[in-house]
């Protein structure tokens, strides 16, 4: 892991925790990362869920890409919605 930070949001209106991580992973390990993101999404507070139950979990950017892809957990699976325009 290159860096990671976990911060309490106890003194904010939307309490809880904020996790920020940056990691370089090999594509062979994507399945394990997907499992972690699904695990985190299942524990997300209702305020983080969209009307369809989906939870935004972060971004994926390959080394050669300039713009990241948004990642969301929908129905227990990580889905890429492409790069924002």
Buried (B, 14 or more C-beta within 10 A) or exposed (E): EEEEEEEEEEEEEEEBEEEEEEEEEEEEEEEEBBEEBBEBBEEBEEEBBEEEEBBBBBEBEEEEEEEBBBBBBBEEEBEEEEBEE
